[in-house]
Amino acid sequence: MSETNELLSSYFIRGFLEGAKRQGHDIMSILKEADIDLVKVEDPDALFDGKQLQSLFDALMQQLDDIYLGFVKERHKPILNLATLKMAMDAETLGESIRARTEFRESLRDDVHYEFRLNKKTT
């Protein structure tokens, strides 16, 4: 049985750092804590594995003192947890599911927006 490793682009990593940067946090100290080289982060062809991503998340959570990495408006609202998402999936009616997902969306910061990109694989 073969194991495949999914790798993330440096663009993805820079996206997580951007929020901390906008809030005035020291990116170099975050990267040092995560044991990630800034040169690699700035390289558009660099790839990162899940262990490096987790290390970055840990450093960001510590630096921001926020388990939600700055993505929610009110940190005391535990809305990104599994219970909320499970509530939306397990809802008996469409209305209940939409309500749960709306609460999730409304808890996100106004300056946070989703952007989906497809990378074409070249060979």
C-alpha positions as CSV (number, residue, x, y, z in Angstrom):
1,M,0.0,0.0,0.0
2,S,1.6,3.3,-1.1
3,E,1.3,6.5,0.9
4,T,0.8,9.8,-1.0
5,N,1.8,13.1,0.5
6,E,-0.2,16.2,-0.5
7,L,2.0,19.3,-0.7
8,L,0.9,22.9,-0.4
9,S,2.2,25.8,-2.4
10,S,4.0,28.7,-0.8
11,Y,1.0,30.8,-1.9
12,F,-1.1,28.9,0.7
13,I,1.4,29.5,3.4
14,R,1.7,33.2,2.6
15,G,-2.1,33.5,2.8
16,F,-2.0,32.4,6.4
17,L,0.8,34.7,7.3
18,E,-1.0,37.7,5.6
19,G,-3.6,37.9,8.4
20,A,-0.9,38.0,11.1
21,K,1.0,40.6,9.1
22,R,-2.0,42.8,8.7
23,Q,-2.6,42.7,12.5
24,G,1.0,43.9,13.0
25,H,2.6,40.6,14.2
26,D,6.2,39.8,13.6
27,I,6.3,37.3,10.7
28,M,9.9,36.5,11.2
29,S,9.3,35.4,14.8
30,I,6.3,33.3,13.7
31,L,8.4,31.6,10.9
32,K,11.3,31.0,13.4
33,E,9.0,29.4,15.9
34,A,7.6,27.2,13.1
35,D,11.1,26.4,11.8
36,I,10.2,27.6,8.3
37,D,12.7,29.6,6.2
38,L,11.4,32.9,4.8
39,V,13.3,32.4,1.6
40,K,11.3,29.2,1.0
41,V,8.0,31.0,1.8
42,E,8.8,33.7,-0.8
43,D,9.7,31.1,-3.4
44,P,6.6,30.6,-5.7
45,D,7.7,27.1,-6.6
46,A,8.3,25.9,-3.0
47,L,6.1,23.2,-1.5
48,F,5.2,22.5,2.1
49,D,4.0,19.3,3.7
50,G,1.4,18.8,6.4
51,K,3.9,18.8,9.2
52,Q,5.2,22.2,8.2
53,L,1.6,23.5,8.0
54,Q,0.8,22.2,11.4
55,S,4.0,23.8,12.8
56,L,2.9,27.1,11.2
57,F,-0.6,26.8,12.7
58,D,0.9,26.2,16.1
59,A,3.2,29.2,15.8
60,L,0.4,31.4,14.6
61,M,-2.0,30.3,17.4
62,Q,0.7,31.1,20.0
63,Q,1.7,34.5,18.5
64,L,-1.9,35.6,18.0
65,D,-3.1,33.9,21.2
66,D,-6.1,32.7,19.1
67,I,-6.9,29.1,18.3
68,Y,-9.0,30.4,15.4
69,L,-6.0,32.1,13.8
70,G,-7.7,35.4,13.6
71,F,-10.5,34.2,11.3
72,V,-13.5,34.8,13.7
73,K,-14.8,38.2,14.8
74,E,-15.4,37.2,18.4
75,R,-12.9,34.7,19.8
76,H,-15.2,33.7,22.7
77,K,-17.8,32.3,20.2
78,P,-16.8,28.7,19.8
79,I,-18.4,28.6,16.3
80,L,-15.7,26.9,14.2
81,N,-15.8,23.8,16.3
82,L,-16.9,20.4,15.2
83,A,-20.2,20.6,17.1
84,T,-21.4,23.5,15.0
85,L,-20.4,21.9,11.7
86,K,-22.0,18.6,12.9
87,M,-25.1,20.4,13.8
88,A,-25.4,21.7,10.2
89,M,-24.8,18.3,8.7
90,D,-27.2,16.5,11.1
91,A,-30.0,19.0,10.8
92,E,-33.4,17.5,10.2
93,T,-34.6,20.3,7.9
94,L,-32.9,22.4,5.3
95,G,-33.8,25.5,7.4
96,E,-31.9,24.2,10.4
97,S,-28.9,23.4,8.3
98,I,-28.9,26.8,6.6
99,R,-29.2,28.5,10.0
100,A,-26.2,26.7,11.4
101,R,-24.1,27.4,8.3
102,T,-25.1,31.1,8.3
103,E,-24.0,31.5,11.9
104,F,-20.7,30.0,10.9
105,R,-20.3,32.4,7.9
106,E,-21.4,35.5,10.0
107,S,-18.8,34.7,12.6
108,L,-16.0,35.2,10.1
109,R,-14.2,38.5,10.0
110,D,-15.4,41.0,7.4
111,D,-12.0,41.3,5.9
112,V,-11.6,37.5,5.4
113,H,-12.8,36.2,2.1
114,Y,-12.5,32.8,0.5
115,E,-10.7,32.4,-2.8
116,F,-10.4,29.1,-4.6
117,R,-7.8,28.4,-7.3
118,L,-7.1,25.5,-9.4
119,N,-3.5,24.9,-10.3
120,K,-2.8,23.3,-13.6
121,K,-0.3,20.5,-13.5
122,T,2.3,20.8,-16.1
123,T,4.5,18.0,-17.2
